[in-house]
Amino acid sequence: MEYIVAALIEIFFIVLGIFLYKQPELFWRITESWKSYDATEPSDSYVKSTRFGGIICIITGIVLIFIQIYLNIYE
C-alpha cells in the first residue's frame, strides 16, 4: 500500500513540474491574476521562476523514483 502512495506522490511531482514548466502563464492566471490591477500577463521574472520551480519538481519526482527503486532492491 505504501508503494502506491509513494508512486502517486512521485507522479504528482512530475506532472506538476511539467505543468509549471509548460504553462506558467496559465498557472499565473489560476493563482495570481486576481492580485493584479492590470491582470494582463505575468512578469518575465515570474515566468522564469515558475519554470525553474517546474524543473525542480520534475527532478524531485525522478529522484524519489530512484530512491524508491533503490530501497526496494536492498530491502
MARNU-291885 format. One record per residue (C-alpha): residue in three letters; residue number from 1; x, y, z. Coordinates in steps of 0.1 Angstrom, whole numbers. Layout:
REM residues N
 code pos    c1    c2    c3
  Ala NUM     X     Y     Z
...
This chain:
REM residues 75
 code pos    c1    c2    c3
  Met   1     0     0     0
  Glu   2    28    24     8
  Tyr   3    43    18   -26
  Ile   4    11    30   -42
  Val   5    11    62   -22
  Ala   6    48    68   -29
  Ala   7    42    63   -66
  Leu   8    12    87   -66
  Ile   9    34   113   -49
  Glu  10    62   108   -75
  Ile  11    37   111  -104
  Phe  12    22   142   -88
  Phe  13    56   159   -86
  Ile  14    64   151  -122
  Val  15    30   161  -136
  Leu  16    31   194  -116
  Gly  17    66   201  -128
  Ile  18    56   196  -164
  Phe  19    26   218  -160
  Leu  20    47   246  -143
  Tyr  21    73   244  -170
  Lys  22    50   242  -200
  Gln  23    22   266  -188
  Pro  24    35   292  -164
  Glu  25    10   318  -178
  Leu  26   -19   295  -170
  Phe  27    -6   289  -135
  Trp  28    -3   327  -131
  Arg  29   -39   331  -142
  Ile  30   -52   305  -118
  Thr  31   -32   316   -87
  Glu  32   -20   352   -91
  Ser  33   -40   372  -116
  Trp  34   -66   383   -91
  Lys  35   -39   401   -71
  Ser  36   -30   424  -100
  Tyr  37   -49   455  -111
  Asp  38   -37   452  -146
  Ala  39   -40   414  -148
  Thr  40   -29   411  -184
  Glu  41     1   389  -181
  Pro  42    28   377  -156
  Ser  43    62   394  -155
  Asp  44    92   378  -171
  Ser  45   108   370  -137
  Tyr  46    76   352  -126
  Val  47    76   331  -158
  Lys  48   113   322  -153
  Ser  49   109   314  -116
  Thr  50    78   293  -122
  Arg  51    97   273  -149
  Phe  52   126   269  -126
  Gly  53   102   256   -99
  Gly  54    88   232  -125
  Ile  55   123   218  -133
  Ile  56   129   213   -95
  Cys  57    96   194   -92
  Ile  58   104   172  -121
  Ile  59   139   165  -107
  Thr  60   124   158   -72
  Gly  61    99   133   -87
  Ile  62   126   115  -106
  Val  63   149   114   -75
  Leu  64   120   100   -55
  Ile  65   115    72   -81
  Phe  66   152    62   -79
  Ile  67   152    63   -41
  Gln  68   121    40   -40
  Ile  69   137    16   -65
  Tyr  70   170    16   -45
  Leu  71   152     9   -13
  Asn  72   131   -19   -28
  Ile  73   162   -36   -43
  Tyr  74   182   -35   -10
  Glu  75   152   -43    13
